[in-house]
Amino acid sequence: MRERFIPAIIMLIAGTVTSIINMINKVEIVPGLKRLLLILVIFYLIWLIAKVFIHKAMNMRPKQEEENKEEEESKGEEEKPQENT
């Protein structure tokens, strides 16, 4: 699943749960909509913070793999016997 769909799905689920809870508790429309807006904004901010950490983790992984490959190559070169001609 593409990462661009994640915030929409999470916010839809949060909005649905909030709306159902408001209906069960028989909350009036205006306070219920205020709660819904607050919940959606909070979940959006949480997604923005999580997105930063996800991008950092994804960018670190290729760098670590490159470093591991370089270390393996340097070890392989050191292990080769040098020929004296």
C-alpha positions in Angstrom: 0.0 0.0 0.0 1.3 3.4 -0.9 2.2 5.7 2.0 0.1 8.5 0.6 -3.1 6.5 1.5 -2.2 5.8 5.1 -3.2 9.2 6.6 -6.6 9.1 4.8 -7.4 5.6 6.0 -6.3 6.3 9.6 -8.3 9.6 9.6 -11.4 7.9 8.1 -11.2 5.2 10.8 -10.8 7.7 13.6 -13.6 9.8 12.3 -15.9 6.8 12.0 -15.1 5.7 15.5 -15.6 9.2 16.9 -18.9 9.6 15.1 -20.2 6.2 16.3 -19.2 7.1 19.9 -21.0 10.4 19.6 -24.2 8.7 18.3 -24.1 6.1 21.1 -23.7 8.9 23.7 -26.3 11.0 22.0 -24.1 14.0 21.8 -25.5 17.1 20.1 -24.4 18.0 16.6 -22.1 21.0 17.3 -20.1 19.5 20.2 -19.9 16.3 18.2 -18.5 18.0 15.2 -16.0 19.9 17.3 -14.8 16.6 18.8 -14.6 15.1 15.3 -12.6 18.0 14.0 -10.2 17.9 17.0 -9.7 14.1 16.5 -9.0 14.5 12.8 -6.5 17.3 13.4 -4.7 15.3 16.2 -4.5 12.1 14.0 -3.1 14.2 11.1 -0.4 15.7 13.3 0.5 12.3 14.6 0.8 11.1 11.0 3.1 14.0 10.1 5.4 13.1 13.0 5.4 9.4 12.1 6.1 10.3 8.5 9.4 12.0 9.5 10.5 8.9 11.4 9.5 6.6 8.6 11.5 8.6 6.0 14.5 8.7 8.3 14.4 5.0 8.8 14.0 4.3 5.1 16.9 6.6 4.2 19.2 5.0 6.8 18.6 1.5 5.6 20.3 1.9 2.1 23.2 3.8 3.7 23.8 1.0 6.1 23.6 -1.6 3.3 26.2 0.4 1.3 28.5 0.6 4.3 28.2 -3.2 4.9 29.0 -3.9 1.2 32.0 -1.6 1.4 33.3 -3.3 4.5 32.9 -6.7 2.9 34.7 -5.6 -0.2 37.6 -4.2 1.8 37.8 -7.4 3.8 37.8 -9.4 0.6 40.7 -7.3 -0.7 42.7 -7.7 2.5 42.3 -11.4 2.4 43.7 -11.8 -1.1 47.4 -12.7 -1.1 49.6 -10.2 -2.8 51.8 -11.5 -5.6 55.4 -10.4 -5.8 56.6 -10.3 -9.4 
